[in-house]
């Protein structure tokens, strides 16, 4: 039985999806202050200075930092 068949049989998510969900939950907890970490150490919100895009609807949109060299991009 291959990996995807075993996951379907046991009604489980793949490791990649479980890691993605865990990362999203951790991000949510950091942004909304549910964990005692400084948001600005990890993320730049678009409502703060430094982002050229204005937000509509909510102040919790993350700013994507652009870089021109691959060393920084894939760090």
Secondary structure as a PSIPRED ss2 file (coil, helix, strand):
# PSIPRED VFORMAT (PSIPRED V4.0)

   1 X C   1.000  0.000  0.000
   2 X C   1.000  0.000  0.000
   3 X H   0.000  1.000  0.000
   4 X H   0.000  1.000  0.000
   5 X H   0.000  1.000  0.000
   6 X H   0.000  1.000  0.000
   7 X H   0.000  1.000  0.000
   8 X H   0.000  1.000  0.000
   9 X H   0.000  1.000  0.000
  10 X H   0.000  1.000  0.000
  11 X C   1.000  0.000  0.000
  12 X C   1.000  0.000  0.000
  13 X C   1.000  0.000  0.000
  14 X C   1.000  0.000  0.000
  15 X H   0.000  1.000  0.000
  16 X H   0.000  1.000  0.000
  17 X H   0.000  1.000  0.000
  18 X H   0.000  1.000  0.000
  19 X H   0.000  1.000  0.000
  20 X H   0.000  1.000  0.000
  21 X H   0.000  1.000  0.000
  22 X H   0.000  1.000  0.000
  23 X H   0.000  1.000  0.000
  24 X H   0.000  1.000  0.000
  25 X H   0.000  1.000  0.000
  26 X H   0.000  1.000  0.000
  27 X H   0.000  1.000  0.000
  28 X H   0.000  1.000  0.000
  29 X H   0.000  1.000  0.000
  30 X H   0.000  1.000  0.000
  31 X H   0.000  1.000  0.000
  32 X C   1.000  0.000  0.000
  33 X C   1.000  0.000  0.000
  34 X C   1.000  0.000  0.000
  35 X C   1.000  0.000  0.000
  36 X C   1.000  0.000  0.000
  37 X C   1.000  0.000  0.000
  38 X C   1.000  0.000  0.000
  39 X H   0.000  1.000  0.000
  40 X H   0.000  1.000  0.000
  41 X H   0.000  1.000  0.000
  42 X C   1.000  0.000  0.000
  43 X C   1.000  0.000  0.000
  44 X C   1.000  0.000  0.000
  45 X E   0.000  0.000  1.000
  46 X C   1.000  0.000  0.000
  47 X C   1.000  0.000  0.000
  48 X C   1.000  0.000  0.000
  49 X C   1.000  0.000  0.000
  50 X C   1.000  0.000  0.000
  51 X C   1.000  0.000  0.000
  52 X C   1.000  0.000  0.000
  53 X C   1.000  0.000  0.000
  54 X C   1.000  0.000  0.000
  55 X C   1.000  0.000  0.000
  56 X C   1.000  0.000  0.000
  57 X C   1.000  0.000  0.000
  58 X C   1.000  0.000  0.000
  59 X C   1.000  0.000  0.000
  60 X C   1.000  0.000  0.000
  61 X C   1.000  0.000  0.000
  62 X E   0.000  0.000  1.000
  63 X C   1.000  0.000  0.000
  64 X C   1.000  0.000  0.000
  65 X C   1.000  0.000  0.000
  66 X C   1.000  0.000  0.000
  67 X C   1.000  0.000  0.000
  68 X C   1.000  0.000  0.000
  69 X C   1.000  0.000  0.000
  70 X H   0.000  1.000  0.000
  71 X H   0.000  1.000  0.000
  72 X H   0.000  1.000  0.000
  73 X H   0.000  1.000  0.000
  74 X C   1.000  0.000  0.000
  75 X C   1.000  0.000  0.000
